[in-house]
């Protein structure tokens, strides 16, 4: 036997029971952690595929403009469709959601008297 060899005594029955309990608790903690990570990955994957995985539905929508209104400009900014209107000398900007085409906002510009 050399000086680098160490003798490891056999664990007592109490120590063996403690080791078994610690192993069991670590197994439970590891499985719980793995289950939590899987749940997070499933939630993230579901959100990604649900929002970007399907094509937007085609919709035929008729938007009515006020009498005498003229469309000056249109554009897309992010997820919004932007329409600039001239309504009797007053400029108005209307925004719509690109996916649903529902109105998202209205901004009016007027000259000071």
Biopython code that builds the backbone (N, CA, C, O; Angstrom):
import numpy as np
from Bio.PDB.StructureBuilder import StructureBuilder

atoms = [
    (1, "UNK", "N", (0.833, -1.165, 0.000)),
    (1, "UNK", "CA", (0.000, 0.000, 0.000)),
    (1, "UNK", "C", (0.887, 1.240, 0.000)),
    (1, "UNK", "O", (1.837, 1.345, 0.776)),
    (2, "UNK", "N", (0.553, 2.186, -0.897)),
    (2, "UNK", "CA", (1.351, 3.401, -0.988)),
    (2, "UNK", "C", (0.713, 4.492, -0.154)),
    (2, "UNK", "O", (-0.388, 4.326, 0.372)),
    (3, "UNK", "N", (1.409, 5.605, -0.038)),
    (3, "UNK", "CA", (0.893, 6.702, 0.780)),
    (3, "UNK", "C", (-0.267, 7.435, 0.103)),
    (3, "UNK", "O", (-1.048, 8.117, 0.767)),
    (4, "UNK", "N", (-0.376, 7.290, -1.239)),
    (4, "UNK", "CA", (-1.481, 7.957, -1.941)),
    (4, "UNK", "C", (-2.777, 7.184, -1.832)),
    (4, "UNK", "O", (-3.841, 7.752, -2.078)),
    (5, "UNK", "N", (-2.733, 5.929, -1.476)),
    (5, "UNK", "CA", (-3.957, 5.132, -1.307)),
    (5, "UNK", "C", (-4.593, 5.491, 0.029)),
    (5, "UNK", "O", (-3.931, 5.548, 1.065)),
    (6, "UNK", "N", (-5.886, 5.729, -0.032)),
    (6, "UNK", "CA", (-6.604, 6.015, 1.206)),
    (6, "UNK", "C", (-7.617, 4.919, 1.424)),
    (6, "UNK", "O", (-8.176, 4.363, 0.478)),
    (7, "UNK", "N", (-7.832, 4.635, 2.625)),
    (7, "UNK", "CA", (-8.792, 3.598, 2.977)),
    (7, "UNK", "C", (-10.092, 4.289, 3.349)),
    (7, "UNK", "O", (-10.137, 5.132, 4.245)),
    (8, "UNK", "N", (-11.147, 3.913, 2.640)),
    (8, "UNK", "CA", (-12.463, 4.481, 2.906)),
    (8, "UNK", "C", (-13.230, 3.461, 3.715)),
    (8, "UNK", "O", (-13.487, 2.353, 3.244)),
    (9, "UNK", "N", (-13.591, 3.824, 4.916)),
    (9, "UNK", "CA", (-14.319, 2.847, 5.733)),
    (9, "UNK", "C", (-15.734, 2.643, 5.201)),
    (9, "UNK", "O", (-16.304, 3.547, 4.590)),
    (10, "UNK", "N", (-16.279, 1.510, 5.421)),
    (10, "UNK", "CA", (-17.658, 1.221, 5.020)),
    (10, "UNK", "C", (-18.599, 2.105, 5.829)),
    (10, "UNK", "O", (-18.386, 2.313, 7.024)),
    (11, "UNK", "N", (-19.659, 2.636, 5.168)),
    (11, "UNK", "CA", (-20.591, 3.474, 5.925)),
    (11, "UNK", "C", (-21.398, 2.644, 6.916)),
    (11, "UNK", "O", (-21.696, 1.472, 6.685)),
    (12, "UNK", "N", (-21.727, 3.269, 7.987)),
    (12, "UNK", "CA", (-22.561, 2.589, 8.979)),
    (12, "UNK", "C", (-23.983, 2.491, 8.428)),
    (12, "UNK", "O", (-24.301, 3.179, 7.458)),
    (13, "UNK", "N", (-24.831, 1.674, 9.001)),
    (13, "UNK", "CA", (-26.217, 1.573, 8.506)),
    (13, "UNK", "C", (-26.961, 2.910, 8.552)),
    (13, "UNK", "O", (-27.781, 3.196, 7.680)),
    (14, "UNK", "N", (-26.671, 3.734, 9.581)),
    (14, "UNK", "CA", (-27.332, 5.045, 9.652)),
    (14, "UNK", "C", (-26.859, 5.938, 8.507)),
    (14, "UNK", "O", (-27.652, 6.662, 7.905)),
    (15, "UNK", "N", (-25.556, 5.880, 8.212)),
    (15, "UNK", "CA", (-25.024, 6.681, 7.108)),
    (15, "UNK", "C", (-25.578, 6.199, 5.769)),
    (15, "UNK", "O", (-25.916, 7.010, 4.907)),
    (16, "UNK", "N", (-25.670, 4.896, 5.597)),
    (16, "UNK", "CA", (-26.214, 4.347, 4.353)),
    (16, "UNK", "C", (-27.667, 4.782, 4.166)),
    (16, "UNK", "O", (-28.076, 5.111, 3.052)),
    (17, "UNK", "N", (-28.445, 4.785, 5.245)),
    (17, "UNK", "CA", (-29.839, 5.231, 5.165)),
    (17, "UNK", "C", (-29.898, 6.720, 4.821)),
    (17, "UNK", "O", (-30.750, 7.145, 4.041)),
    (18, "UNK", "N", (-28.996, 7.508, 5.401)),
    (18, "UNK", "CA", (-28.953, 8.936, 5.107)),
    (18, "UNK", "C", (-28.581, 9.179, 3.651)),
    (18, "UNK", "O", (-29.189, 10.021, 2.991)),
    (19, "UNK", "N", (-27.586, 8.449, 3.139)),
    (19, "UNK", "CA", (-27.202, 8.578, 1.725)),
    (19, "UNK", "C", (-28.359, 8.234, 0.804)),
    (19, "UNK", "O", (-28.590, 8.922, -0.191)),
    (20, "UNK", "N", (-29.085, 7.175, 1.130)),
    (20, "UNK", "CA", (-30.225, 6.771, 0.299)),
    (20, "UNK", "C", (-31.303, 7.857, 0.309)),
    (20, "UNK", "O", (-31.904, 8.152, -0.724)),
    (21, "UNK", "N", (-31.544, 8.449, 1.486)),
    (21, "UNK", "CA", (-32.547, 9.511, 1.576)),
    (21, "UNK", "C", (-32.130, 10.744, 0.777)),
    (21, "UNK", "O", (-32.956, 11.362, 0.106)),
    (22, "UNK", "N", (-30.855, 11.098, 0.850)),
    (22, "UNK", "CA", (-30.362, 12.252, 0.090)),
    (22, "UNK", "C", (-30.467, 11.989, -1.404)),
    (22, "UNK", "O", (-30.858, 12.882, -2.157)),
    (23, "UNK", "N", (-30.126, 10.776, -1.852)),
    (23, "UNK", "CA", (-30.252, 10.430, -3.276)),
    (23, "UNK", "C", (-31.706, 10.551, -3.736)),
    (23, "UNK", "O", (-31.990, 11.092, -4.804)),
    (24, "UNK", "N", (-32.617, 10.038, -2.911)),
    (24, "UNK", "CA", (-34.033, 10.083, -3.266)),
    (24, "UNK", "C", (-34.516, 11.537, -3.351)),
    (24, "UNK", "O", (-35.254, 11.885, -4.273)),
    (25, "UNK", "N", (-34.107, 12.388, -2.403)),
    (25, "UNK", "CA", (-34.511, 13.802, -2.433)),
    (25, "UNK", "C", (-33.910, 14.516, -3.642)),
    (25, "UNK", "O", (-34.575, 15.355, -4.249)),
    (26, "UNK", "N", (-32.678, 14.203, -4.001)),
    (26, "UNK", "CA", (-32.061, 14.813, -5.180)),
    (26, "UNK", "C", (-32.743, 14.341, -6.457)),
    (26, "UNK", "O", (-32.894, 15.122, -7.396)),
    (27, "UNK", "N", (-33.155, 13.087, -6.507)),
    (27, "UNK", "CA", (-33.886, 12.572, -7.672)),
    (27, "UNK", "C", (-35.217, 13.310, -7.827)),
    (27, "UNK", "O", (-35.594, 13.690, -8.935)),
    (28, "UNK", "N", (-35.922, 13.508, -6.720)),
    (28, "UNK", "CA", (-37.197, 14.230, -6.767)),
    (28, "UNK", "C", (-36.970, 15.670, -7.217)),
    (28, "UNK", "O", (-37.722, 16.180, -8.048)),
    (29, "UNK", "N", (-35.944, 16.336, -6.679)),
    (29, "UNK", "CA", (-35.649, 17.719, -7.066)),
    (29, "UNK", "C", (-35.262, 17.800, -8.540)),
    (29, "UNK", "O", (-35.685, 18.725, -9.234)),
    (30, "UNK", "N", (-34.472, 16.855, -9.025)),
    (30, "UNK", "CA", (-34.076, 16.856, -10.439)),
    (30, "UNK", "C", (-35.260, 16.647, -11.367)),
    (30, "UNK", "O", (-35.380, 17.321, -12.390)),
    (31, "UNK", "N", (-36.140, 15.709, -11.008)),
    (31, "UNK", "CA", (-37.321, 15.464, -11.840)),
    (31, "UNK", "C", (-38.268, 16.668, -11.835)),
    (31, "UNK", "O", (-38.862, 16.993, -12.863)),
    (32, "UNK", "N", (-38.411, 17.325, -10.688)),
    (32, "UNK", "CA", (-39.256, 18.513, -10.616)),
    (32, "UNK", "C", (-38.681, 19.634, -11.482)),
    (32, "UNK", "O", (-39.419, 20.317, -12.191)),
    (33, "UNK", "N", (-37.381, 19.816, -11.422)),
    (33, "UNK", "CA", (-36.742, 20.842, -12.243)),
    (33, "UNK", "C", (-36.905, 20.533, -13.727)),
    (33, "UNK", "O", (-37.212, 21.427, -14.516)),
    (34, "UNK", "N", (-36.704, 19.288, -14.109)),
    (34, "UNK", "CA", (-36.863, 18.899, -15.512)),
    (34, "UNK", "C", (-38.301, 19.125, -15.980)),
    (34, "UNK", "O", (-38.530, 19.585, -17.099)),
    (35, "UNK", "N", (-39.262, 18.800, -15.123)),
    (35, "UNK", "CA", (-40.668, 19.020, -15.469)),
    (35, "UNK", "C", (-40.967, 20.506, -15.649)),
    (35, "UNK", "O", (-41.699, 20.880, -16.565)),
    (36, "UNK", "N", (-40.410, 21.358, -14.784)),
    (36, "UNK", "CA", (-40.622, 22.803, -14.892)),
    (36, "UNK", "C", (-39.996, 23.355, -16.173)),
    (36, "UNK", "O", (-40.604, 24.190, -16.842)),
    (37, "UNK", "N", (-38.801, 22.904, -16.521)),
    (37, "UNK", "CA", (-38.139, 23.361, -17.748)),
    (37, "UNK", "C", (-38.952, 22.933, -18.968)),
    (37, "UNK", "O", (-39.112, 23.710, -19.909)),
    (38, "UNK", "N", (-39.459, 21.716, -18.958)),
    (38, "UNK", "CA", (-40.290, 21.240, -20.072)),
    (38, "UNK", "C", (-41.564, 22.082, -20.202)),
    (38, "UNK", "O", (-41.982, 22.413, -21.312)),
    (39, "UNK", "N", (-42.172, 22.422, -19.075)),
    (39, "UNK", "CA", (-43.394, 23.233, -19.127)),
    (39, "UNK", "C", (-43.111, 24.605, -19.718)),
    (39, "UNK", "O", (-43.908, 25.112, -20.508)),
    (40, "UNK", "N", (-41.985, 25.217, -19.347)),
    (40, "UNK", "CA", (-41.637, 26.529, -19.895)),
    (40, "UNK", "C", (-41.370, 26.427, -21.387)),
    (40, "UNK", "O", (-41.838, 27.272, -22.150)),
    (41, "UNK", "N", (-40.632, 25.417, -21.820)),
    (41, "UNK", "CA", (-40.342, 25.255, -23.248)),
    (41, "UNK", "C", (-41.613, 25.005, -24.056)),
    (41, "UNK", "O", (-41.753, 25.515, -25.168)),
    (42, "UNK", "N", (-42.520, 24.236, -23.510)),
    (42, "UNK", "CA", (-43.792, 23.982, -24.205)),
    (42, "UNK", "C", (-44.591, 25.282, -24.320)),
    (42, "UNK", "O", (-45.166, 25.557, -25.374)),
    (43, "UNK", "N", (-44.636, 26.079, -23.256)),
    (43, "UNK", "CA", (-45.376, 27.345, -23.301)),
    (43, "UNK", "C", (-44.776, 28.305, -24.318)),
    (43, "UNK", "O", (-45.508, 28.951, -25.067)),
    (44, "UNK", "N", (-43.454, 28.404, -24.350)),
    (44, "UNK", "CA", (-42.794, 29.294, -25.310)),
    (44, "UNK", "C", (-43.032, 28.810, -26.738)),
    (44, "UNK", "O", (-43.344, 29.613, -27.618)),
    (45, "UNK", "N", (-42.890, 27.518, -26.976)),
    (45, "UNK", "CA", (-43.126, 26.965, -28.307)),
    (45, "UNK", "C", (-44.554, 27.168, -28.762)),
    (45, "UNK", "O", (-44.801, 27.493, -29.923)),
    (46, "UNK", "N", (-45.494, 26.977, -27.853)),
    (46, "UNK", "CA", (-46.906, 27.173, -28.190)),
    (46, "UNK", "C", (-47.170, 28.614, -28.613)),
    (46, "UNK", "O", (-47.856, 28.862, -29.604)),
    (47, "UNK", "N", (-46.620, 29.562, -27.854)),
    (47, "UNK", "CA", (-46.824, 30.967, -28.202)),
    (47, "UNK", "C", (-46.187, 31.333, -29.529)),
    (47, "UNK", "O", (-46.771, 32.081, -30.313)),
    (48, "UNK", "N", (-44.992, 30.811, -29.787)),
    (48, "UNK", "CA", (-44.326, 31.119, -31.054)),
    (48, "UNK", "C", (-45.100, 30.566, -32.240)),
    (48, "UNK", "O", (-45.330, 31.272, -33.221)),
    (49, "UNK", "N", (-45.500, 29.308, -32.150)),
    (49, "UNK", "CA", (-46.183, 28.698, -33.282)),
    (49, "UNK", "C", (-47.609, 29.205, -33.431)),
    (49, "UNK", "O", (-48.130, 29.240, -34.546)),
    (50, "UNK", "N", (-48.250, 29.598, -32.345)),
    (50, "UNK", "CA", (-49.615, 30.092, -32.435)),
    (50, "UNK", "C", (-49.653, 31.476, -33.076)),
    (50, "UNK", "O", (-50.525, 31.757, -33.898)),
    (51, "UNK", "N", (-48.701, 32.347, -32.699)),
    (51, "UNK", "CA", (-48.757, 33.711, -33.217)),
    (51, "UNK", "C", (-48.195, 33.837, -34.621)),
    (51, "UNK", "O", (-48.716, 34.617, -35.418)),
    (52, "UNK", "N", (-47.134, 33.083, -34.951)),
    (52, "UNK", "CA", (-46.498, 33.232, -36.256)),
    (52, "UNK", "C", (-46.751, 32.054, -37.191)),
    (52, "UNK", "O", (-46.458, 32.135, -38.384)),
    (53, "UNK", "N", (-47.279, 30.990, -36.672)),
    (53, "UNK", "CA", (-47.440, 29.784, -37.464)),
    (53, "UNK", "C", (-48.599, 29.824, -38.438)),
    (53, "UNK", "O", (-48.584, 29.117, -39.445)),
    (54, "UNK", "N", (-49.589, 30.629, -38.162)),
    (54, "UNK", "CA", (-50.750, 30.657, -39.053)),
    (54, "UNK", "C", (-50.765, 31.931, -39.874)),
    (54, "UNK", "O", (-50.295, 32.982, -39.437)),
    (55, "UNK", "N", (-51.297, 31.820, -41.035)),
    (55, "UNK", "CA", (-51.386, 32.982, -41.924)),
    (55, "UNK", "C", (-52.568, 33.842, -41.499)),
    (55, "UNK", "O", (-53.573, 33.320, -41.017)),
    (56, "UNK", "N", (-52.458, 35.135, -41.671)),
    (56, "UNK", "CA", (-53.599, 35.989, -41.332)),
    (56, "UNK", "C", (-54.793, 35.659, -42.230)),
    (56, "UNK", "O", (-54.646, 35.369, -43.417)),
    (57, "UNK", "N", (-55.956, 35.712, -41.630)),
    (57, "UNK", "CA", (-57.170, 35.395, -42.374)),
    (57, "UNK", "C", (-57.528, 36.556, -43.294)),
    (57, "UNK", "O", (-57.419, 37.722, -42.915)),
    (58, "UNK", "N", (-57.950, 36.223, -44.487)),
    (58, "UNK", "CA", (-58.363, 37.257, -45.428)),
    (58, "UNK", "C", (-59.708, 37.819, -44.976)),
    (58, "UNK", "O", (-60.611, 37.079, -44.589)),
    (59, "UNK", "N", (-59.817, 39.130, -45.034)),
    (59, "UNK", "CA", (-61.051, 39.761, -44.599)),
    (59, "UNK", "C", (-61.429, 40.850, -45.592)),
    (59, "UNK", "O", (-60.575, 41.589, -46.082)),
    (60, "UNK", "N", (-62.704, 40.932, -45.876)),
    (60, "UNK", "CA", (-63.225, 42.001, -46.718)),
    (60, "UNK", "C", (-63.922, 42.992, -45.802)),
    (60, "UNK", "O", (-64.992, 42.711, -45.263)),
    (61, "UNK", "N", (-63.307, 44.153, -45.633)),
    (61, "UNK", "CA", (-63.849, 45.162, -44.734)),
    (61, "UNK", "C", (-64.002, 46.460, -45.512)),
    (61, "UNK", "O", (-63.122, 46.844, -46.282)),
    (62, "UNK", "N", (-65.121, 47.124, -45.303)),
    (62, "UNK", "CA", (-65.356, 48.424, -45.915)),
    (62, "UNK", "C", (-65.315, 49.470, -44.816)),
    (62, "UNK", "O", (-66.124, 49.446, -43.888)),
    (63, "UNK", "N", (-64.377, 50.377, -44.928)),
    (63, "UNK", "CA", (-64.268, 51.469, -43.960)),
    (63, "UNK", "C", (-64.939, 52.693, -44.556)),
    (63, "UNK", "O", (-64.644, 53.090, -45.684)),
    (64, "UNK", "N", (-65.832, 53.279, -43.801)),
    (64, "UNK", "CA", (-66.514, 54.479, -44.286)),
    (64, "UNK", "C", (-65.755, 55.712, -43.812)),
    (64, "UNK", "O", (-65.324, 55.802, -42.663)),
    (65, "UNK", "N", (-65.610, 56.642, -44.722)),
    (65, "UNK", "CA", (-64.935, 57.900, -44.428)),
    (65, "UNK", "C", (-65.978, 58.998, -44.267)),
    (65, "UNK", "O", (-67.071, 58.910, -44.826)),
    (66, "UNK", "N", (-65.640, 60.031, -43.502)),
    (66, "UNK", "CA", (-66.574, 61.154, -43.387)),
    (66, "UNK", "C", (-66.792, 61.816, -44.748)),
    (66, "UNK", "O", (-65.948, 61.714, -45.639)),
    (67, "UNK", "N", (-67.914, 62.485, -44.897)),
    (67, "UNK", "CA", (-68.256, 63.145, -46.158)),
    (67, "UNK", "C", (-67.186, 64.169, -46.512)),
    (67, "UNK", "O", (-66.801, 64.983, -45.672)),
    (68, "UNK", "N", (-66.710, 64.132, -47.742)),
    (68, "UNK", "CA", (-65.709, 65.066, -48.224)),
    (68, "UNK", "C", (-64.279, 64.704, -47.836)),
    (68, "UNK", "O", (-63.362, 65.477, -48.114)),
    (69, "UNK", "N", (-64.065, 63.570, -47.213)),
    (69, "UNK", "CA", (-62.718, 63.166, -46.806)),
    (69, "UNK", "C", (-61.953, 62.595, -47.981)),
    (69, "UNK", "O", (-62.515, 61.909, -48.835)),
    (70, "UNK", "N", (-60.654, 62.890, -48.013)),
    (70, "UNK", "CA", (-59.778, 62.359, -49.054)),
    (70, "UNK", "C", (-58.588, 61.678, -48.388)),
    (70, "UNK", "O", (-58.034, 62.177, -47.409)),
    (71, "UNK", "N", (-58.215, 60.546, -48.930)),
    (71, "UNK", "CA", (-57.036, 59.848, -48.421)),
    (71, "UNK", "C", (-55.803, 60.518, -49.005)),
    (71, "UNK", "O", (-55.637, 60.577, -50.223)),
    (72, "UNK", "N", (-54.935, 61.026, -48.128)),
    (72, "UNK", "CA", (-53.731, 61.725, -48.551)),
    (72, "UNK", "C", (-52.558, 60.757, -48.658)),
    (72, "UNK", "O", (-51.780, 60.821, -49.609)),
    (73, "UNK", "N", (-52.433, 59.865, -47.685)),
    (73, "UNK", "CA", (-51.303, 58.924, -47.682)),
    (73, "UNK", "C", (-51.676, 57.682, -46.890)),
    (73, "UNK", "O", (-52.542, 57.714, -46.016)),
    (74, "UNK", "N", (-50.999, 56.586, -47.222)),
    (74, "UNK", "CA", (-51.147, 55.340, -46.465)),
    (74, "UNK", "C", (-49.755, 54.789, -46.198)),
    (74, "UNK", "O", (-48.796, 55.109, -46.901)),
    (75, "UNK", "N", (-49.664, 53.962, -45.176)),
    (75, "UNK", "CA", (-48.378, 53.350, -44.853)),
    (75, "UNK", "C", (-48.552, 52.281, -43.794)),
    (75, "UNK", "O", (-49.615, 52.135, -43.191)),
    (76, "UNK", "N", (-47.480, 51.541, -43.588)),
    (76, "UNK", "CA", (-47.476, 50.501, -42.565)),
    (76, "UNK", "C", (-46.334, 50.810, -41.606)),
    (76, "UNK", "O", (-45.203, 51.050, -42.027)),
    (77, "UNK", "N", (-46.645, 50.801, -40.314)),
    (77, "UNK", "CA", (-45.645, 51.046, -39.278)),
    (77, "UNK", "C", (-45.770, 49.936, -38.236)),
    (77, "UNK", "O", (-46.666, 49.961, -37.392)),
    (78, "UNK", "N", (-44.865, 48.967, -38.303)),
    (78, "UNK", "CA", (-44.931, 47.842, -37.364)),
    (78, "UNK", "C", (-46.163, 47.003, -37.633)),
    (78, "UNK", "O", (-46.339, 46.478, -38.733)),
    (79, "UNK", "N", (-47.013, 46.877, -36.630)),
    (79, "UNK", "CA", (-48.255, 46.115, -36.756)),
    (79, "UNK", "C", (-49.449, 47.024, -37.010)),
    (79, "UNK", "O", (-50.586, 46.637, -36.740)),
    (80, "UNK", "N", (-49.214, 48.200, -37.513)),
    (80, "UNK", "CA", (-50.286, 49.162, -37.734)),
    (80, "UNK", "C", (-50.347, 49.613, -39.188)),
    (80, "UNK", "O", (-49.320, 49.813, -39.835)),
    (81, "UNK", "N", (-51.567, 49.768, -39.687)),
    (81, "UNK", "CA", (-51.825, 50.373, -40.990)),
    (81, "UNK", "C", (-52.181, 51.827, -40.708)),
    (81, "UNK", "O", (-53.107, 52.100, -39.943)),
    (82, "UNK", "N", (-51.465, 52.751, -41.311)),
    (82, "UNK", "CA", (-51.643, 54.176, -41.037)),
    (82, "UNK", "C", (-52.243, 54.847, -42.268)),
    (82, "UNK", "O", (-51.719, 54.711, -43.374)),
    (83, "UNK", "N", (-53.337, 55.567, -42.074)),
    (83, "UNK", "CA", (-54.006, 56.271, -43.168)),
    (83, "UNK", "C", (-54.120, 57.741, -42.776)),
    (83, "UNK", "O", (-54.631, 58.067, -41.704)),
    (84, "UNK", "N", (-53.643, 58.620, -43.647)),
    (84, "UNK", "CA", (-53.742, 60.056, -43.416)),
    (84, "UNK", "C", (-54.892, 60.593, -44.269)),
    (84, "UNK", "O", (-54.945, 60.376, -45.480)),
    (85, "UNK", "N", (-55.808, 61.299, -43.608)),
    (85, "UNK", "CA", (-56.996, 61.822, -44.282)),
    (85, "UNK", "C", (-56.991, 63.342, -44.253)),
    (85, "UNK", "O", (-56.449, 63.956, -43.334)),
    (86, "UNK", "N", (-57.603, 63.941, -45.271)),
    (86, "UNK", "CA", (-57.872, 65.377, -45.291)),
    (86, "UNK", "C", (-59.385, 65.519, -45.264)),
    (86, "UNK", "O", (-60.069, 65.167, -46.225)),
    (87, "UNK", "N", (-59.900, 66.037, -44.157)),
    (87, "UNK", "CA", (-61.345, 66.167, -43.992)),
    (87, "UNK", "C", (-61.668, 67.662, -43.907)),
    (87, "UNK", "O", (-61.617, 68.259, -42.831)),
    (88, "UNK", "N", (-61.995, 68.242, -45.034)),
    (88, "UNK", "CA", (-62.362, 69.659, -45.077)),
    (88, "UNK", "C", (-61.271, 70.572, -44.546)),
    (88, "UNK", "O", (-61.571, 71.527, -43.829)),
    (89, "UNK", "N", (-60.027, 70.309, -44.874)),
    (89, "UNK", "CA", (-58.920, 71.152, -44.437)),
    (89, "UNK", "C", (-58.303, 70.724, -43.115)),
    (89, "UNK", "O", (-57.280, 71.273, -42.705)),
    (90, "UNK", "N", (-58.906, 69.759, -42.447)),
    (90, "UNK", "CA", (-58.364, 69.240, -41.179)),
    (90, "UNK", "C", (-57.679, 67.911, -41.471)),
    (90, "UNK", "O", (-58.270, 67.024, -42.087)),
    (91, "UNK", "N", (-56.435, 67.777, -41.028)),
    (91, "UNK", "CA", (-55.688, 66.539, -41.247)),
    (91, "UNK", "C", (-55.948, 65.586, -40.084)),
    (91, "UNK", "O", (-55.916, 65.971, -38.915)),
    (92, "UNK", "N", (-56.207, 64.334, -40.444)),
    (92, "UNK", "CA", (-56.484, 63.311, -39.436)),
    (92, "UNK", "C", (-55.711, 62.046, -39.805)),
    (92, "UNK", "O", (-55.668, 61.659, -40.973)),
    (93, "UNK", "N", (-55.105, 61.409, -38.812)),
    (93, "UNK", "CA", (-54.397, 60.151, -39.027)),
    (93, "UNK", "C", (-55.162, 59.050, -38.291)),
    (93, "UNK", "O", (-55.425, 59.157, -37.094)),
    (94, "UNK", "N", (-55.504, 58.020, -39.006)),
    (94, "UNK", "CA", (-56.195, 56.866, -38.408)),
    (94, "UNK", "C", (-55.290, 55.646, -38.522)),
    (94, "UNK", "O", (-54.657, 55.421, -39.554)),
    (95, "UNK", "N", (-55.239, 54.871, -37.460)),
    (95, "UNK", "CA", (-54.423, 53.652, -37.467)),
    (95, "UNK", "C", (-55.313, 52.436, -37.245)),
    (95, "UNK", "O", (-56.308, 52.489, -36.522)),
    (96, "UNK", "N", (-54.924, 51.344, -37.885)),
    (96, "UNK", "CA", (-55.653, 50.081, -37.796)),
    (96, "UNK", "C", (-54.664, 48.962, -37.512)),
    (96, "UNK", "O", (-53.515, 49.023, -37.948)),
    (97, "UNK", "N", (-55.100, 47.942, -36.786)),
    (97, "UNK", "CA", (-54.274, 46.767, -36.552)),
    (97, "UNK", "C", (-54.156, 45.987, -37.861)),
    (97, "UNK", "O", (-55.163, 45.724, -38.518)),
    (98, "UNK", "N", (-52.942, 45.620, -38.238)),
    (98, "UNK", "CA", (-52.719, 44.952, -39.520)),
    (98, "UNK", "C", (-53.383, 43.579, -39.566)),
    (98, "UNK", "O", (-53.896, 43.174, -40.609)),
    (99, "UNK", "N", (-53.379, 42.864, -38.450)),
    (99, "UNK", "CA", (-53.887, 41.491, -38.454)),
    (99, "UNK", "C", (-55.412, 41.427, -38.436)),
    (99, "UNK", "O", (-56.006, 40.579, -39.101)),
    (100, "UNK", "N", (-56.048, 42.325, -37.673)),
    (100, "UNK", "CA", (-57.501, 42.254, -37.537)),
    (100, "UNK", "C", (-58.223, 43.354, -38.301)),
    (100, "UNK", "O", (-59.432, 43.265, -38.516)),
    (101, "UNK", "N", (-57.499, 44.392, -38.714)),
    (101, "UNK", "CA", (-58.041, 45.566, -39.395)),
    (101, "UNK", "C", (-59.043, 46.328, -38.531)),
    (101, "UNK", "O", (-59.894, 47.047, -39.053)),
    (102, "UNK", "N", (-58.945, 46.173, -37.219)),
    (102, "UNK", "CA", (-59.782, 46.943, -36.304)),
    (102, "UNK", "C", (-59.117, 48.286, -36.041)),
    (102, "UNK", "O", (-57.889, 48.368, -36.006)),
    (103, "UNK", "N", (-59.911, 49.344, -35.854)),
    (103, "UNK", "CA", (-59.320, 50.658, -35.573)),
    (103, "UNK", "C", (-58.483, 50.627, -34.296)),
    (103, "UNK", "O", (-58.897, 50.071, -33.279)),
    (104, "UNK", "N", (-57.301, 51.236, -34.368)),
    (104, "UNK", "CA", (-56.403, 51.256, -33.216)),
    (104, "UNK", "C", (-56.263, 52.652, -32.634)),
    (104, "UNK", "O", (-55.889, 52.797, -31.470)),
    (105, "UNK", "N", (-56.550, 53.670, -33.409)),
    (105, "UNK", "CA", (-56.425, 55.023, -32.881)),
    (105, "UNK", "C", (-56.723, 56.076, -33.928)),
    (105, "UNK", "O", (-56.798, 55.799, -35.125)),
    (106, "UNK", "N", (-56.893, 57.303, -33.434)),
    (106, "UNK", "CA", (-57.218, 58.419, -34.323)),
    (106, "UNK", "C", (-56.512, 59.655, -33.775)),
    (106, "UNK", "O", (-56.547, 59.922, -32.574)),
    (107, "UNK", "N", (-55.876, 60.398, -34.662)),
    (107, "UNK", "CA", (-55.161, 61.622, -34.281)),
    (107, "UNK", "C", (-55.609, 62.728, -35.219)),
    (107, "UNK", "O", (-55.485, 62.606, -36.438)),
    (108, "UNK", "N", (-56.141, 63.829, -34.641)),
    (108, "UNK", "CA", (-56.618, 64.954, -35.452)),
    (108, "UNK", "C", (-55.656, 66.131, -35.291)),
    (108, "UNK", "O", (-55.114, 66.375, -34.214)),
    (109, "UNK", "N", (-55.465, 66.844, -36.388)),
    (109, "UNK", "CA", (-54.653, 68.053, -36.382)),
    (109, "UNK", "C", (-55.546, 69.215, -36.808)),
    (109, "UNK", "O", (-56.299, 69.107, -37.777)),
    (110, "UNK", "N", (-55.460, 70.314, -36.087)),
    (110, "UNK", "CA", (-56.248, 71.493, -36.428)),
    (110, "UNK", "C", (-55.397, 72.738, -36.213)),
    (110, "UNK", "O", (-54.520, 72.756, -35.350)),
    (111, "UNK", "N", (-55.656, 73.771, -36.996)),
    (111, "UNK", "CA", (-54.954, 75.029, -36.851)),
    (111, "UNK", "C", (-55.546, 75.823, -35.692)),
    (111, "UNK", "O", (-56.745, 75.757, -35.423)),
    (112, "UNK", "N", (-54.683, 76.574, -35.013)),
    (112, "UNK", "CA", (-55.176, 77.416, -33.941)),
    (112, "UNK", "C", (-55.958, 78.576, -34.533)),
    (112, "UNK", "O", (-55.603, 79.073, -35.602)),
    (113, "UNK", "N", (-57.017, 79.018, -33.859)),
    (113, "UNK", "CA", (-57.817, 80.137, -34.400)),
    (113, "UNK", "C", (-57.085, 81.465, -34.332)),
    (113, "UNK", "O", (-57.627, 82.490, -34.746)),
]
sb = StructureBuilder()
sb.init_structure("model")
sb.init_model(0)
sb.init_chain("A")
sb.init_seg("    ")
for serial, (resi, resn, name, xyz) in enumerate(atoms, 1):
    if name == "N":
        sb.init_residue(resn, " ", resi, " ")
    sb.init_atom(name, np.array(xyz, "f"), 0.0, 1.0, " ", f" {name:<3s}", serial, name[0])
structure = sb.get_structure()
